[in-house]
Amino acid sequence: MNTSSNTIVFENVSKFYGEVLGVNRVNLSLPTGLTSLVGPNGSGKTTLMNLMTGLVRPTQGRISVLGLTPDQPEDFFRHVGYCTQFDSFPKGVTGFEFIYQFLRLRGLNSTEASRLAGEAIERVNMREAAHRRVAGYSKGMRQRIRLAQAIAHHPTVLVLDEPLNGLDPMARAESIALFEALGKQGMHVVISSHVLHEVDKISDQVVLMSYGYVVAEGQIHGVRSEVKEHPMQILVRCPNPGRLASRLFSQDHVVEAKLNNDGKGVLVRTKDAEQFYQLLNHIVVEEDFPLEAVAPNDDDVNSVYQYLIGSGGGTV
Amino acid sequence: MSTAAVTRARKSLAEAPWQLWASQFMAILRIEIRKNLWMRRSIWIYLLAFAPTVMFGVHAVFDPSGTSLAEDTRVFAYVFQIFYLRVGIFFGCMGLFTWLFRGEVVEKSLHYYFLSPVRRQLLVVAKFVAGLIASSLVFGSSVLLCFTFAYGHFGKVGHDYVFNGPGFGQLMSYLLVTVLACLGFGSLFLALSLVFKNPILPGIAVLLWETFHAVAPPLLQKLSVSFYLTQLSPVTIPPEGLMALFTVIAEPVSPWLAIPGLICLSIAILIFACMRIRRTEISYLAD
């Protein structure tokens, strides 16, 4: 299998809506696993997802999903499921009918379509409300039934635009667990979400977007280490933070060493994390210095987002 | 076409997933026919279609001996050509066929079709056929009921006229013209709905053209759907009043040319619609 047949590839893709920029010169190659698209409103996340699934056409450039394009819908949409942001449904349908009807469009017979519809409904915990009309559903239920429709045909690429919107905490946790499981099964799961701290926990890679441009992409730790202008924050938990802080002050790469509020740790800001970890190893081994925990404090999506896009990027 | 090209075309046709397309076509047909016939929005189309039925029904019940069979035949021809062709079927098809895609855009549900493994061209054809079946069913049954009321109250004379005279042939012709009207107007309105965000204004232009095409030169008259439909109607009604002064008599067209001509025109419009939908993007906000 060549590379393009198991990745989602954007090659120099631009999309303009008249004179308005959607996305510009996007070059991406998304591997399997869970990818989060992060950016403020209007940054081009939805445009990127719509381009990926053929709902809009690129003004220039080329997109392929597992080596396929939406011009081959019979093959393409067997592999791709897209849960859009549009909170709308065909009129008069029940949750079950909604999923069943669109499964029949895939050429499935009635029995098979019913089985897959039931299975998808079960996966999003909507069994009890499945035969009620969608018009009477709450926002969270509508969101879940749309998710069920997107996963019902067992796609290998699942694109989810703000899938956590409108969900209560319980449903949100269940959905996140579902996305995580799908990502671990080797699927491509592409998510855009405003709930950064939740997406952060499960993302294998992130794509940060601002004003139609991809600002950064890759695994979150890799992206964070590329942000050189903001020293890395590392929290070291230890019983004697004052002694550690005094040892660190003399180092050139340490910009700041601040005692933690609870008095049981030091928050270090360093320009060179690699060198810092070597120094810490040295202190621990040579001076028999006791440590409880060492963890990066700002290599999550939220921090990277703030550093790269910040408040100038709008609201997240 | 070279032999290699013919072989390629044959191979591509043989490899085409006909079975899948057939099952997708049927699935869309099921959804769309149900939608077209049972949606609340279709009520006005029913009212429009069955308004003459009420009129003929009232006439049959309350004034059964007030007119002659020849007079009722003429009245039916007038109602068919003036009301059904120019008002009922025209506006009914406008409402139904423009809503096939426009409605999905307004209700923000078109993307579900676009995200299915269905060729967009197949979607256009299936939606069109569903619209054609629904409109033919509604207007065809209305014509049938009117015809029954028009001749039913004459008793044995009416029965003989229909089953032993020209009546049955006329009924078949009216039903054929009804289906052809739905086909012609339907394809036109479906294509208009894919080109214009608001198909009402071009629809009015079409209405004006279809109403006054008789005053245009004979060659231009042939670009009108009504021109063929009027020619195919079994009972001729001469133009009357002010319109008669301006009417240009065009050479009659044989049914053997009119029927395939109208079908070809509709197919050409549908091919245009299929090409158009391939470039259609989902941007509900812009609509």
Interface residues (C-beta under 8 A of the other chain):
Chain A: Y17 N50 T53 G54 L55 V56 R57 P73 E74 D75 F76 F77 R78 V80 G81 Y82 T84 F86 S88 F89 P90 K91 G92 Q101 F102 R104 L105 R106 G107 Q149
Chain B: P17 Q19 L20 S23 Q24 A27 I28 R30 I31 K35 W38 M39 E107 K108 S109 H111 Y112 Y113 F114 L115 S116 P117 V118 R119 R120 R279 E281 I282 S283 Y284 A286
